Amino acid sequence: MEIQFLGGATEVGRLGMLLHEGAETILFDYGMLPKDPPQYPMKAPPVDKVFVSHAHLDHSGMVPWLCGRHDTQVILTPPTSEVSDLLQMDSLKIAGIEGFESPFDESDVDATRRNSRTVDFGDRLDVGSLEVTLHPAGHIPGATMFEVNGNQTTLFTGDLHTLTTDLVRGARPVPCDTLVIESTYAGRNHPDRLKTEYQFLEKIRQVNNRGGLAIVPAFAVGRTQEVLLTLAKAKFDVWLDGMGKTVNSIYMNYPEYIRSGKKLNHAMGKVKVVRSGRGSREALKGEVIVTTSGMLDGGPVIRYLEAVRDDPKSAILLTGYQVEGSNGRRLIEEGVIDIDGVDVKIRCEWQKFDFSAHAGHDELVRFIEGCDPQRVVLMHGDHRELLADALDGREVVLPVEGQWYTL
């Protein structure tokens, strides 16, 4: 068995991994890095099948290119199928607005829809001499780990989280010979989740008590739902704007992929949804606005930032990772954001909360020990060496893009 990374080995994002055994070559994930401008993986050769671990664009964003060029069959869970379609169409829209040349068009997205085969956790698929089994990866609803059985057992994790949250249950180890695992948080641990949620709610109370508004930028996929579930534990006047509204509806169609459909439905029922310009003005009179984009790079959040940026009583509460070059990262490092090409000083309060959907360093180590592989391939990380140093007694591979590795 051999593997080659087309992207996402030495960095977080634009992940794609070819796996070759005998006459079979299959691809796991094929994503883009939604920077300014976007970055793409190496061009994939013709493959019959691509297994998509989850919907985030850094894992699914280039699948339409595959389907348009090579008529590739796409294997993924139902929520991943619907949400990735939503994000792929949105990336086309953003490319048009920003003036980027997209590597695919709507006809390629249509080809992806036609070529998609949805499967569920626990399903087994025969791919020539290989058998592929799906396992829950935590992370977001529908996120999948792929167990590949041939001459040996190889587990490809995609992004994973071992912590059970209000939204999804955590990933559990799968015995294997070779473990190909993400290492996004190598060398870093997350603070206690319950403590983070408590501090988040207390900060909102503090902001409201001084007469301010809390703006909560949140990724539409996964993070918005987690934030709403957390807010449902308190009594705030909460408004929801952006793509998270559509993603909520998709997830509610697949309750078997979330920890509690009843709780998510309850959380959504406590929220007022912005559906018009009038609604956005009403939201500014509330206490909390949850909105896209999570990195402040566009979408409804810009409208709300313009309203509160000079108000010291209000606050921007970041809930996700801020990519280098994003408005969110600029806010953290420089105290400014770009609005319509102009750098604007932010004078309201801001604070970042760790709601990460990735396993931290110690959680990764425990997961690896639970899988008990002979060989560990560390991918999708900027500081993989820190995790490699913690894995005594196992063969560790730190792949680079473009090189084949024999397992």
C-alpha positions in Angstrom: 0.0 0.0 0.0 1.3 3.5 -0.9 0.0 7.0 -0.1 0.7 10.4 -1.5 -0.5 13.8 -0.3 -1.6 16.3 -2.9 -2.0 18.9 -0.1 -2.6 19.2 3.6 0.4 17.2 4.8 2.7 20.0 6.1 0.0 22.5 6.7 -3.6 22.8 7.9 -5.9 23.0 4.9 -6.4 21.9 1.2 -6.1 18.3 2.2 -6.0 15.4 -0.3 -4.5 12.0 0.0 -4.2 9.3 -2.6 -4.1 5.7 -1.5 -2.8 3.0 -3.9 -2.9 -0.7 -3.5 -2.8 -3.2 -6.4 -5.0 -2.0 -9.2 -6.9 0.5 -6.9 -6.2 4.2 -6.4 -8.7 6.2 -4.3 -8.6 9.7 -3.0 -9.5 10.8 0.5 -10.7 14.5 0.7 -9.9 17.1 -1.9 -10.1 20.6 -0.4 -9.0 24.2 -0.9 -7.6 26.8 1.5 -10.1 29.7 1.5 -7.5 32.4 1.8 -7.3 35.7 -0.1 -6.7 34.4 -2.8 -7.7 30.8 -2.3 -5.0 28.1 -2.4 -5.4 24.7 -4.0 -3.9 21.3 -3.8 -1.8 19.6 -6.5 -3.9 18.4 -9.4 -5.3 14.9 -8.8 -5.0 12.2 -11.4 -8.1 10.4 -12.7 -9.6 8.4 -9.8 -12.8 6.4 -9.7 -13.8 7.4 -6.1 -13.2 10.2 -3.6 -14.1 9.6 0.0 -15.0 13.0 1.7 -14.6 13.1 5.4 -16.7 16.2 6.0 -18.0 19.4 4.4 -15.5 22.1 5.4 -14.0 23.6 2.3 -10.4 22.6 3.2 -11.6 19.0 2.8 -14.4 19.2 0.2 -13.8 22.4 -1.7 -12.1 20.9 -4.9 -14.4 17.9 -5.3 -16.3 19.6 -8.1 -13.1 20.0 -10.1 -12.6 16.2 -9.8 -16.1 15.4 -10.9 -16.0 17.9 -13.8 -12.7 16.6 -15.1 -12.7 12.9 -14.2 -16.3 12.0 -13.5 -15.3 10.8 -10.0 -17.8 9.1 -7.7 -18.1 10.9 -4.4 -18.7 8.9 -1.2 -19.9 10.8 1.8 -22.6 10.9 4.5 -25.9 12.6 3.8 -25.3 15.8 5.9 -21.8 16.1 4.4 -23.3 15.9 0.9 -25.9 18.6 1.5 -23.6 21.0 3.4 -20.6 20.6 1.1 -22.9 21.4 -1.8 -24.0 24.6 0.0 -20.4 25.6 0.7 -19.2 24.9 -2.9 -21.9 27.1 -4.4 -21.0 29.8 -1.8 -17.3 29.6 -2.8 -18.3 30.2 -6.4 -20.3 33.3 -5.3 -17.4 34.6 -3.3 -15.0 34.1 -6.2 -17.3 36.2 -8.4 -17.5 38.9 -5.8 -13.8 39.0 -5.0 -12.7 38.6 -8.6 -11.0 35.3 -8.3 -11.0 32.7 -11.1 -12.6 29.6 -9.7 -11.1 26.3 -10.8 -14.7 24.9 -11.3 -18.1 26.2 -12.3 -21.8 25.4 -11.6 -21.8 22.6 -14.1 -19.0 20.9 -12.1 -21.1 21.3 -8.9 -24.0 19.7 -10.8 -21.7 16.8 -11.8 -20.8 16.4 -8.1 -24.5 16.1 -7.2 -25.1 13.4 -9.8 -22.0 11.5 -8.8 -22.6 11.6 -5.0 -23.4 8.4 -3.2 -24.4 8.8 0.4 -23.6 6.2 3.0 -23.9 6.0 6.8 -21.7 5.3 9.7 -21.0 1.5 9.9 -21.5 0.9 6.2 -18.9 -1.1 4.4 -18.0 -0.6 0.7 -16.0 -2.8 -1.5 -13.5 -1.0 -3.7 -11.8 -3.7 -5.7 -9.7 -5.7 -3.3 -10.2 -3.1 -0.5 -13.0 -2.7 2.0 -13.8 0.7 3.4 -15.8 1.2 6.6 -17.2 4.5 7.9 -16.8 5.6 11.6 -17.9 8.8 13.3 -15.1 11.4 13.6 -16.7 13.8 16.0 -15.7 17.3 14.7 -19.1 18.2 13.1 -22.3 16.3 12.2 -21.5 13.7 9.5 -17.7 13.9 9.8 -16.2 10.5 9.0 -13.1 8.4 9.6 -12.4 5.8 6.9 -11.1 2.4 7.8 -9.4 0.7 4.8 -8.9 -3.0 4.9 -6.6 -4.7 2.4 -3.3 -6.4 3.1 -3.4 -4.3 6.3 -5.7 -2.0 8.1 -5.3 1.8 7.6 -7.4 4.4 9.3 -7.8 7.9 7.7 -9.2 10.3 10.3 -9.9 13.5 8.4 -10.5 16.1 11.2 -11.5 14.5 14.5 -12.5 15.5 18.0 -12.7 12.9 20.8 -14.7 15.2 23.1 -18.4 14.6 23.3 -20.1 18.1 23.0 -23.7 19.2 23.0 -23.7 18.8 19.2 -21.9 15.5 18.4 -20.4 12.5 20.2 -16.6 12.2 20.2 -14.6 9.9 18.0 -13.5 6.5 19.4 -10.3 4.7 18.5 -10.3 2.0 15.8 -7.6 -0.7 15.9 -5.4 -0.4 12.9 -1.9 -1.1 11.5 -1.4 2.4 10.1 -3.1 5.5 11.4 -3.2 8.6 9.2 -4.2 11.3 11.6 -4.7 15.0 11.7 -2.3 17.0 13.9 -3.8 20.5 13.9 -3.4 21.1 17.6 -0.1 19.2 18.0 1.7 20.7 21.1 -1.5 22.6 22.2 -4.3 21.6 24.5 -7.7 23.2 24.8 -9.1 24.7 28.0 -11.8 22.8 29.8 -14.9 23.0 27.6 -17.4 23.6 30.4 -15.3 26.3 31.8 -15.1 28.0 28.4 -18.8 27.9 28.0 -19.3 29.4 31.4 -16.8 32.2 30.7 -18.5 32.8 27.3 -22.0 33.2 28.9 -20.6 35.4 31.8 -18.9 37.7 29.3 -22.2 38.2 27.4 -24.0 39.0 30.7 -21.2 41.5 31.5 -21.6 43.1 28.1 -25.4 43.3 28.4 -25.3 44.6 31.9 -23.3 47.6 30.8 -25.7 48.3 28.0 -23.8 46.7 25.1 -24.4 44.2 22.3 -22.4 40.9 21.9 -21.6 40.1 18.3 -20.7 36.4 18.0 -19.1 35.6 14.6 -19.4 31.9 14.0 -18.7 29.4 11.2 -22.0 28.4 9.7 -21.0 24.7 9.8 -20.7 23.2 13.3 -19.7 26.3 15.2 -23.0 28.2 14.9 -24.9 25.1 16.2 -22.5 24.7 19.1 -22.9 28.3 20.0 -26.7 28.2 19.9 -26.7 25.1 22.1 -24.5 26.9 24.6 -26.7 30.1 24.5 -29.8 28.0 25.1 -28.4 27.3 28.7 -29.0 31.0 29.5 -31.8 33.6 28.9 -30.6 36.1 26.3 -32.4 37.9 23.4 -30.5 36.1 20.6 -30.7 36.8 16.9 -29.3 34.6 14.2 -28.1 35.8 10.7 -26.2 34.2 7.8 -25.7 30.8 6.3 -25.9 29.0 9.7 -29.7 29.3 9.3 -29.6 27.0 6.3 -27.1 24.6 7.9 -29.4 24.3 11.0 -32.2 23.1 8.7 -30.0 20.5 7.0 -28.8 19.1 10.3 -32.3 18.8 11.6 -33.2 16.6 8.6 -30.5 14.1 9.9 -31.1 13.9 13.7 -29.2 10.6 13.8 -26.0 12.6 13.1 -26.3 14.9 16.0 -26.2 14.2 19.7 -29.7 15.5 20.4 -32.1 16.7 17.7 -34.5 17.7 20.5 -31.9 20.0 22.1 -30.8 21.6 18.9 -34.5 22.2 17.9 -35.1 23.7 21.4 -32.0 26.0 20.9 -33.2 27.1 17.5 -36.6 27.8 18.9 -35.2 30.3 21.4 -33.5 32.3 18.6 -35.0 35.1 16.5 -34.0 34.7 12.8 -33.0 37.7 10.7 -34.8 37.5 7.4 -34.7 41.0 6.1 -33.0 44.4 6.4 -35.6 45.3 8.9 -34.8 42.2 10.9 -31.1 43.1 11.0 -32.0 46.5 12.4 -34.2 44.9 15.1 -31.3 42.5 15.9 -29.1 45.5 16.9 -31.6 46.1 19.7 -31.1 42.6 21.1 -28.5 41.2 23.4 -26.6 38.7 21.2 -26.2 38.3 17.4 -24.7 35.1 16.1 -23.7 35.5 12.5 -21.3 34.5 9.7 -18.6 34.9 8.7 -16.6 33.4 11.5 -13.4 35.2 10.4 -15.0 38.6 9.8 -14.2 38.4 6.1 -17.6 39.1 4.7 -21.3 38.3 5.1 -23.8 39.8 7.6 -21.2 40.3 10.3 -19.7 43.3 8.5 -23.0 45.2 8.9 -23.1 44.5 12.6 -19.4 45.4 13.1 -20.0 48.8 11.5 -22.8 49.4 14.0 -20.7 48.6 17.2 -17.1 49.2 16.2 -16.9 52.5 18.1 -19.1 51.4 21.1 -16.9 50.5 24.1 -19.9 48.9 25.8 -20.3 46.3 23.0 -18.0 43.3 22.3 -17.0 41.0 19.5 -16.7 37.4 20.8 -14.6 35.3 18.5 -15.4 31.6 18.6 -13.1 30.0 16.1 -9.6 29.8 14.6 -8.6 33.0 12.7 -6.5 32.2 9.6 -3.5 34.4 8.9 -4.5 37.3 6.8 -8.2 37.2 7.8 -10.0 40.1 9.3 -10.3 38.1 12.5 -6.5 37.6 12.7 -6.0 41.3 12.0 -8.4 42.3 14.8 -6.4 40.1 17.2 -3.0 41.3 16.1 -3.6 44.9 15.0 -7.0 46.0 16.3 -8.2 46.8 12.8 -10.3 45.2 10.1 -10.8 45.8 6.4 -14.2 47.1 5.4 -14.7 47.8 1.7 -10.9 48.2 1.2 -10.5 50.6 4.1 -8.7 49.7 7.4 -11.0 50.5 10.2 -10.0 50.8 13.9 -12.1 48.6 16.2 -12.7 50.4 19.5 -15.3 48.0 21.1 -14.1 45.2 23.2 -13.1 41.8 21.7 -12.3 38.5 23.2 -11.6 35.0 21.8 -13.1 31.8 23.2 -11.8 28.3 22.4 -14.8 26.3 20.9 -12.5 24.2 18.8 -13.9 21.1 17.1 -10.4 19.5 16.9 -8.8 17.1 19.4 -6.0 18.8 21.4 -2.5 17.4 21.9 -3.2 15.1 24.8 -6.5 13.9 23.3 -4.6 13.0 20.1 -2.1 11.0 22.0 -4.8 9.1 23.9 -6.6 8.4 20.6 -3.4 7.1 19.0 -2.7 4.8 21.9 -6.3 3.5 21.7 -5.9 2.7 18.0 -2.5 1.0 18.8 -1.0 1.3 15.3 2.5 0.1 14.3 2.8 3.2 12.2 1.4 6.8 12.6 1.3 9.2 9.6 0.9 12.8 10.9 -0.8 15.2 8.5 -2.8 18.4 8.5 -0.6 20.2 11.0 2.0 23.0 11.3 3.8 21.6 14.4 3.7 17.8 13.7 7.1 17.3 15.3 5.6 18.1 18.8 3.2 15.2 18.4 5.8 12.9 16.9 8.0 13.4 20.0 5.2 12.1 22.2 4.8 8.8 20.3 7.6 6.6 21.7 7.8 3.1 20.3 5.9 3.7 17.1 7.1 4.4 13.6 6.2 8.0 12.8 5.9 9.4 9.2 5.9 13.1 8.6 4.9 13.2 4.9 5.5 16.1 2.5 3.3 16.9 -0.5 4.0 15.1 -3.7 6.1 12.2 -2.4 4.9 8.6 -2.3 5.3 6.6 0.9 5.1 2.8 1.2 3.1 1.6 4.2 
